[in-house]
C-alpha cells in the first residue's frame, strides 16, 4: 500500500497560489460594511457592559434602567477612548470604578489624582487602570 502521493491523491497547487494567496483571497470591506460591523460591535459591547452593571451595581441599574445605563456606558466608553483605553476589559474596569466613585469621577475635585493617572501617556492602559483600582480601594479603606 503506497502513500497518498504515490496513489496520486495530492493535487498540484492552483496557479494563483504560487503568486501568493493574498492576491486571490483578499477580502475587501467597503466603508459602509465596516460602519455596520462597528455599530454591531458597539451594540454588543453596550449590552455586555449593561449586563456587567446589572450584575455588579444592581441598585444603580434598577434605579436608572437599562437604556440609561447603556447611555452612561456609551459616554464612559468615549471618555476611555480619549485616554487611550480601548480594550473591553479595561473599559469594564473603568465602568466599575465610575460606579464606585461616581460617574465622572475623573473630573471631580474630590479625586484629583484620577485625571493625572488617566492622562499619564508614559504608561499603558493596564498600568493606569490598575492604579485607579488601587486608589479607589484606598478611598474606601480610608472611609
N, C-alpha and C positions, 0 to 999 in steps of 0.2 A: 504494500500500500504506500503510495507516494505522498508527498506533501501537497498542499493545496496549489502551490505554484507549479509543481510538476503536473498536476491534473489540469492546469490551465484555468484555474478559478480566479487568479488575480488579473485584474484588468489594468491596462496602461492608464495612467492618469490622463484626464482630458487635457487638450492643448492649452486651455485657458489657465489651468493650474500651474503650468510651467511659467507663465507670465506673472504669476503672483495672484493669490486668491483675492486680494483686495480689489483688483481691477474688476472682477466679476461679482464679488459678493458684497460690495459696498452698499450699505443701506443709506438712503438719502431721506432725511427728515426735513420736511418743509417747516417754516416758522409757525404756521398755523397748527401743524401737528404737535410741534414742541410746546406751543402755548396750551393746547388741550392736555397733553401729558402733565405739564406743570400744574394746571388747575386741578387735575385729578389727584396728583400727589399732594398738593396743598390741602385739598378737602380731606384726604385720608389722614394727613397729619393732624388737622384740626379735630377730627373725630377721635383719634387716638389720644390727643392731648386733653380733650374734654373728658374722655373716659378716665384718664390719669387724675384729673382734678376731682372728678366724682368719687374715685376710689380713695384719694388721699385727703381731700378737703370737702367732705360730704356736706357739712353745714353751709359752707360758702357756695357750693354748687347748687344746693337746694334753694338757697336764698336768691341767687342770681338767675338760675335756669340755664339750660343747655345753650341756647343761642347767645345769650350774653357772655357766657364763659367762652364760647368759640370766638366771639368778637374780641374779648380780652386777650385770649391766647394769640390771635392773629396780630394784635398790636404788640404783644410781648415778642413774638417772632420777628417782627420788623425791628424792634429795639436790639434784639440779639444780633441780627444781621448787620446792623450798624456798628456793632462792636466786634464783628468778625466771628461770631459764634453761630455756627450753622448746623452742626451735627445734631441729629434728633435727640440723642441722649443728653447732650449739653443743654439744649433748649428746654427739655423737660426739667432738668435740674434748676435752670433759671426760673422756670414757672413755679417750681416748688418753693424756691427762695422768695419769689414775689408774693406768693400767698402767705408765707411765714412772716415776712417783714411788712408787707403791704405792696400792692401793685404800684409801680412807680418808685419803689424804694431807692433806686439808683440816683434819683434826682432829689431825694429828701435830705434836708439839713440834719436829720436825726442820724443818718448813716453816711457821713462824708467820705468814708473810706471806700464805699461801693463804686462810685464813679471812677475813682483813681485806679481801682483794681480792674474794672472793665476796660478802661482806656489804655492800660499798660500793653502797648504793642510789642514789647520785647518778650512777652510770654505767650505761650499758646493758650487756646481756649480751655483745655483741660486744667491747666495750672490756675487760670483765673477763676474758673467755676469752683474748683476745689477750695481756693482761698475764700471765695464768697461763702461757701458752705461752712468752713471753719469759723469765719467771723460771725455768721448767722447763729451757729451753735453757741458761740461765746456770748452773744447778746442774750440768749435765753438762759444760759447758765448764770449770768450776772443778775437776772431778774428774779 
